[in-house]
Amino acid sequence: MEQKLKLLVCGDVRGKLKSFFARIENVNKKSGPFDLVLCVGDFFGTNPEVEVLQEYKRNIKTVAAPVYILGPTRKELAQYYADTQDGDICTNLSYLGKRGVYTTSGGLKIAYLSGNAQETGSNEWTYSKADAIAVRDSCLASKANMGDFRGIDILLTSQWPFGMQEKVKESCKLVSWLANAVKPRYHFCGMNDEFYESPPYRNLPDKNTQMELATRFVGLASFGNPEKKKHIYALSITPVEKMRVLELIQKTTDEIPSPYQNLSLLTESGTTNTEEKRDDQYFYDMSTPDDNRRNKRRSNDPNQHQQNNQKRGRPTFDQETCWFCLSAGSIEKHLIISVGDHFYLALAKGPITETHILILSITHIQCAALLSEPQWAELVRFKQALVQFYADRDQKVFFYERNFKTGHLQINAIGIDDNVAWKIQHVLEDKGEEYSVQLEKVPKLTAPSDLPERGPYFVAELPDDTVMLTRQMKGFPLHFGREIICADNLLNCEEKADWRQCNCTKEEEDEMVKNFRESFKPYDFTV
């Protein structure tokens, strides 16, 4: 039986930071620990207790549980988000972003849309029709086939949906359309100074799913309101992807029809532009199309980088433009070497050597920590095959994974000559010292649970089974893994630390792939 995740959801905090942090600590001690605290509505307010926040920023105090907040709802509030570092305001307090999908390490999928709707364009405190469509597309992107969409776990919006209750100020049809499209099990919002929990309503089937999925809507009052209306909501939830279909469609006696089924909502004609010009960087050993923010709340958004007025965009995920999803429409298939049930091998774009390989998940998976048992088992088989392949060429293999500013699982594998492979750990430690990255030795990886449960990380697996890991990602260099390999006392090709210096023609890539595929055949269990 899958372990449920414990969550708290809070309404508008409006700058009451001292009492909010104290309340979270109190509740967490009494009823926790909680995996996440989600805040909807206006977090900072007009006059936030900035001096309280400074104590947390200076690590004098620590927020008791991971808290994720939505973005500003008015122009004057945007200043409080201006100096966030990769989404982090301080330890355990993070800005999700204006829009996107955050998939937790436990598999919980949370879609979010911050701010107030406006007709044309958008900025940090508003969103448009295109933003709502982008979130919808991100939620649908990971389904394998048309018709098998299971909905998402949670939808967070600043505004209330139109049609849920009559006497609601500034409700929005775009929110109604989004909730109707992504079919969350829970939809939370704030900004209305009222608590309202609807009976579960049953979503009608559509082209994305034939299942009649249920949604619970919860509007939360503001935190610490004098009328003592409910402003904190606790729930235990199993991620929708880990539930049986029978559990998803099971009906209850208090259900109501969908409040949106008779509304005239959004039409999409002429609203999306999927012809946007992109670089063909599918297998680049770098970051995803958006140079993503912290992985702990990420699924890539191909349009987010266009919003230059948002200082640090929270990407969502579009399968059609992910450089690593095998089903993406514009992948460089000539780089693919071998395809299994869950993983495939490909030549790295901008390879350091002709045998610089990537192990990639076929479907969109954030990192190795999220793998299922069958997926992990196949990953191990590919690693073992590569170890033997390189060993027969008098080389040791070096594996590393950077789960930071990338939206798709990719593990680098490269052979190092036997006579210098012993130096890898020394180089790794030297580079760590150079960049002030603290690496720790951890036991050999035997399961996904051996990797950090939450948040970004970098992990290196050395030939002698030493495993070095860091979760200290502030200022972490994206080329860290390549710099180790290219160091003067290993491959001695420091100019190749940047993949841009290693570009090959398609003909050269074809030749390298052909040669590797032929050499790898005796070790390839997929053949």
C-alpha positions, 0 to 999 in steps of 0.5 A: 500500500502506497504511503500517503503524503501529509499536506497543509494548505493555507489561505492568504497569509497577508504578511503575518509571517511571525504568527504563520511560521509559529503556527506551522511549527506548532501544527507540525509538532502536534500532527506532523511531520507534514511533507508540504505546506501550500499557500494560496492567495496573497502571501506577503500583503501590503505591509509584511513583517520583513524583519521576521523574514530576515531572521529566516533568511539569515538562518537564525530560524528555520521554517518547520516544514517545506512551504510553497507559495503562489506569486503576487496578485498586485503590482506592489507585491511583486517587489517581495519576490524580486530577490528569490534565488532559484525560487527560494526565499529562504530555507524551506520557503519557496516561490512556486512561480506564476504558472506550472506543474510541480511534481514532488519526489513522492509523485504528487502532481500540483498545477498552479496559476498565480495572479489575476486574469487579464485579457491581453498579455501578462506580467508577474501579477497577472495571467492570460488565456495562453498561461491557462492553456500552457498549464493544461498542456503541461498536465496532459503531456505525460499521459502515454495515450489519448484517453488515459489521463487520470487527472492531477492531484492538486490545482492551486489558483489565486482566484476562485473559479466562476460558477462555484458560488454566486457571491464571489468577488473577481471569480474567473472563467479561465480558472473554471476552464482550467479546473474542468480541463485538468480535473484535480482531485483537490482545487484550492484558492484564496483571496475571497476571505471566505471558507467554502468546501463543496461536496465532490463534483464529478467531471464529465469524460472528454477526449483526454479521459473516459473516466469520470473523475471527482474534484473537491473544491476548497476556498480558504479564508485569510490566515488569522482572520478575526471571524475565525473562518477556516484558513488551514486545511489538512489532508493525506493524499496518495498520488493519483498515478499510484492509485487504482482506477477503481479508487479514482472512479468510486462514487460517494453519496454526497456528489454534485454535478460539475458546476462548470458543465453548462458554462460557456468557457474558453475556446482555443482557436488561434491562441497557441503558437507551437511553431515557435523556433527552437534550437535542436539541442535535444541531447545537449549535456546541459539544461532543459529548454528553459534552464529550469528552476529548482527541480523539487517543484518542476515540470518544464514549460516551453513558453516560460522563457518568453516571459522576461518580465518574470525574474525567474520563471517556473517552467512547466512541461511540454512533451512535444518540446522536451529534448529527452522524451522519446515521443517528442516531435522534434528529437534527434533520433539519429543519436539513439543507440539502444532502446529498452522498455523504460530507458534508452542510450544515446550519444551525448550532443557535444560529446567529450569522447566518441563514447560519451553516452547518456542513459535517458528515461523514455517517458518524462521522469524528473530524476532517478529518485522517482523511479519505480522498481522495474525502471530502476532494475532496467537502469541497473542493467544498462549501467552493468552493460556499460561497465562491461563494455568499457572494461573490455576496452581497459577503461572504467566508467564514470556515471553522474546525474545532475538533478538541477535545472533539468526537467528530464532524467539523464545520466552521463556515462563516460569511460576513463582509462584504467591507469588514471581512473583512480584520480576521479575522486581527487578531481571531484573533491578538488572541483568541489572545493573550487566551487565551494560545493560540499560533497559527501560519501554515501553508500552504493546506490541500490534503490531510488530511495537511496537518493534525496527524497526531495529537492535537487542533487548531484550524484557521482558513481565512481568505478570503485563503487564510491558514491559522492553526493551534494544537495548544495545547489546554490550557485552550482555550475551546470558543467560540473560533471564535464569539468571533472572528466575534462580536468588536466589529470584525467582526460586533459581536455578542459576546453571541452567542459562546455559542450558548445566547444564539442559540436559535431556535424550530423555526419560525424554524429551518425558515424559515432553512433553507428560505431558505438552501436556496432561495438555495443551489440554484444552487451546490449540486452535489448537486441 
